[in-house]
Amino acid sequence: MLIVDINHGALDLALEYEKSGKVPVIWDIYGKLERDKNFKEENKNILSKFKIISKKETPEFSNYNEVIAPVHCPIDVKFKTFHDAVSEIISKKYPKTVEKMITVTGVKGKTTTTELLKHILSEKYSVFCHNSSDGSITPVTVLNILNKLSEEKKLQIYDFLIFEISLGIVSSNYSILTNILENYSIAGGKRQASIKIYSLKNSKIAFVNEDLKNRFEIYHKNLKIVKNAKIISKYPLKFNYLKNDFEFNESVFGSHFIENSVFAIELCSYFMSFGEIKNSLKSFEIKNRMNVETKNNYAIVKNINPGLDLKAIDYAIFDFLNLFETGTIIVGGDLGCTCEEINIKKLADLIKKYDRDGVKFLLSGSVGKSLKEIINLEFVDINNYAVEENTLVIYRSNLC
């Protein structure tokens, strides 16, 4: 057995397979052990258990009866994904827990959807939730969390366990695929983001929206199609879904909240009444995800998260200007937040698209410094900026 990629959890998987009597070999395809000496030192006892193939070598794949690798791994041989490997492991180790699990994937809206689910279900149930705000969202992270909760004897205290997972889902009773807004390339162009559709087989019940169902072939024996909601008001956000009117409070901004909330409404309606869901939705807040604050009588809309891509930024600017028409838009943040880096040239073109009278763009952070090489705009310190009009902050970062 060959397990690929220490970066994304090969060591943890190897330990699991070792317990079952197998002898895994690990390929450090991205050279983590060469690059991260602290990691190598901290894990030297674990590393000593296994044969490690370095980045400089290429394994002879035919020597192994099974290859296990992340779905985004740029190899051409047939392999089992980490999503499927984790699914098999947790189904055997934690079958009762899997029955309580809700997994969420997609290109955009994963974190917001998990936060909505947690907020609504917590009104009546004991809920555990892990999403990108808490750290890594790889499939192996799910396994590690379940192991830790089991060691702490906490698995049984939760009615639901909710996980945000990148590029697919693992074994669970319910899964949500929020969208594939951009079917971007992964694995060095060998696969595309839409491959996460195939992981839906790991859940008993899968929710997708009708737009996704119309764009892609999706085969699942228990597929639930979530319809589009009818927007009643863009701010404060009000909408009609399943012949019921729902609304958010004034701290929530952006039509994408409606797109994400319909998934939560559909799933939570299995366990709660629409009346209970309505009341819960109205008290929902999520920090830095297009939420609204007021300062000096001006609105400050903050969209701060590591996964901001061009389409998410485009939607944020469109929503902001559609409501306020004029104002300041600060674009910036950190490079290297995610595996998929933002295209600075295309981001500059996007800014130019919205450049007009009454709209002032400012730059900040390392993203802003890269943009300033292309477009001549003022650079500001995001933490010391004095708000003088309605302002949209688009910042690519976990924290600000």
Secondary structure as the mmCIF struct_conf table of DSSP 4:
data_model
#
loop_
_struct_conf.conf_type_id
_struct_conf.id
_struct_conf.beg_label_comp_id
_struct_conf.beg_label_asym_id
_struct_conf.beg_label_seq_id
_struct_conf.end_label_comp_id
_struct_conf.end_label_asym_id
_struct_conf.end_label_seq_id
STRN STRN1 LEU A 2 VAL A 4
HELX_RH_3T_P HELX_RH_3T_P1 ILE A 6 HIS A 8
TURN_TY1_P TURN_TY1_P1 GLY A 9 GLY A 9
HELX_RH_AL_P HELX_RH_AL_P1 ALA A 10 LYS A 19
TURN_TY1_P TURN_TY1_P2 SER A 20 GLY A 21
STRN STRN2 VAL A 25 TRP A 27
TURN_TY1_P TURN_TY1_P3 ILE A 29 TYR A 30
HELX_RH_AL_P HELX_RH_AL_P2 LYS A 32 ARG A 35
HELX_RH_AL_P HELX_RH_AL_P3 LYS A 37 GLU A 42
TURN_TY1_P TURN_TY1_P4 ASN A 43 ASN A 43
HELX_RH_AL_P HELX_RH_AL_P4 LYS A 44 LEU A 47
TURN_TY1_P TURN_TY1_P5 SER A 48 LYS A 49
BEND BEND1 PHE A 50 PHE A 50
STRN STRN3 LYS A 51 ILE A 53
TURN_TY1_P TURN_TY1_P6 LYS A 55 LYS A 56
BEND BEND2 GLU A 57 GLU A 57
HELX_RH_3T_P HELX_RH_3T_P2 PHE A 61 ASN A 63
BEND BEND3 ASN A 65 ASN A 65
STRN STRN4 VAL A 67 ALA A 69
TURN_TY1_P TURN_TY1_P7 VAL A 71 HIS A 72
BEND BEND4 VAL A 77 VAL A 77
STRN STRN5 LYS A 80 THR A 81
HELX_RH_AL_P HELX_RH_AL_P5 PHE A 82 LYS A 93
HELX_RH_AL_P HELX_RH_AL_P6 PRO A 95 VAL A 98
TURN_TY1_P TURN_TY1_P8 GLU A 99 LYS A 100
STRN STRN6 MET A 101 THR A 105
BEND BEND5 VAL A 107 LYS A 108
HELX_RH_AL_P HELX_RH_AL_P7 LYS A 110 LEU A 121
TURN_TY1_P TURN_TY1_P9 SER A 122 LYS A 124
BEND BEND6 TYR A 125 TYR A 125
STRN STRN7 VAL A 127 HIS A 130
TURN_TY1_P TURN_TY1_P10 SER A 132 ASP A 134
BEND BEND7 GLY A 135 GLY A 135
HELX_RH_AL_P HELX_RH_AL_P8 PRO A 139 GLU A 151
TURN_TY1_P TURN_TY1_P11 GLU A 152 LYS A 153
HELX_RH_3T_P HELX_RH_3T_P3 LEU A 155 ILE A 157
BEND BEND8 ASP A 159 ASP A 159
STRN STRN8 PHE A 160 GLU A 164
TURN_TY1_P TURN_TY1_P12 SER A 166 LEU A 167
BEND BEND9 GLY A 168 GLY A 168
BEND BEND10 SER A 171 SER A 171
STRN STRN9 SER A 172 LEU A 177
BEND BEND11 LEU A 181 LEU A 181
STRN STRN10 SER A 185 ILE A 186
HELX_RH_3T_P HELX_RH_3T_P4 ALA A 187 GLY A 189
TURN_TY1_P TURN_TY1_P13 LYS A 190 LYS A 190
STRN STRN11 ARG A 191 GLN A 192
HELX_RH_3T_P HELX_RH_3T_P5 ALA A 193 ASN A 202
STRN STRN12 SER A 203 ASN A 209
HELX_RH_AL_P HELX_RH_AL_P9 GLU A 210 ARG A 215
BEND BEND12 PHE A 216 PHE A 216
TURN_TY1_P TURN_TY1_P14 LYS A 221 ASN A 222
STRN STRN13 LEU A 223 VAL A 226
HELX_LH_PP_P HELX_LH_PP_P1 LYS A 227 ALA A 229
STRN STRN14 LYS A 230 LYS A 234
TURN_TY1_P TURN_TY1_P15 TYR A 235 PRO A 236
STRN STRN15 LEU A 237 TYR A 241
TURN_TY1_P TURN_TY1_P16 LEU A 242 LYS A 243
STRN STRN16 ASN A 244 GLU A 247
TURN_TY1_P TURN_TY1_P17 GLU A 250 SER A 251
STRN STRN17 VAL A 252 VAL A 252
TURN_TY1_P TURN_TY1_P18 SER A 255 SER A 255
HELX_RH_AL_P HELX_RH_AL_P10 HIS A 256 CYS A 268
TURN_TY1_P TURN_TY1_P19 SER A 269 PHE A 271
BEND BEND13 MET A 272 MET A 272
HELX_RH_AL_P HELX_RH_AL_P11 PHE A 274 LYS A 282
TURN_TY1_P TURN_TY1_P20 SER A 283 SER A 283
TURN_TY1_P TURN_TY1_P21 LYS A 287 ASN A 288
STRN STRN18 ARG A 289 LYS A 295
TURN_TY1_P TURN_TY1_P22 ASN A 296 ASN A 297
STRN STRN19 TYR A 298 ILE A 304
TURN_TY1_P TURN_TY1_P23 PRO A 306 GLY A 307
HELX_RH_AL_P HELX_RH_AL_P12 LEU A 310 PHE A 324
BEND BEND14 GLU A 325 THR A 326
STRN STRN20 GLY A 327 GLY A 333
BEND BEND15 LEU A 335 GLU A 340
HELX_RH_AL_P HELX_RH_AL_P13 ILE A 344 LYS A 353
TURN_TY1_P TURN_TY1_P24 TYR A 354 TYR A 354
TURN_TY1_P TURN_TY1_P25 ASP A 357 GLY A 358
STRN STRN21 VAL A 359 SER A 364
HELX_RH_AL_P HELX_RH_AL_P14 GLY A 365 LYS A 372
TURN_TY1_P TURN_TY1_P26 GLU A 373 ILE A 374
BEND BEND16 ILE A 375 ILE A 375
STRN STRN22 PHE A 379 PHE A 379
HELX_RH_3T_P HELX_RH_3T_P6 ILE A 382 ASN A 384
HELX_LH_PP_P HELX_LH_PP_P2 TYR A 385 VAL A 387
BEND BEND17 GLU A 389 GLU A 389
STRN STRN23 THR A 391 ARG A 396
BEND BEND18 SER A 397 ASN A 398
#
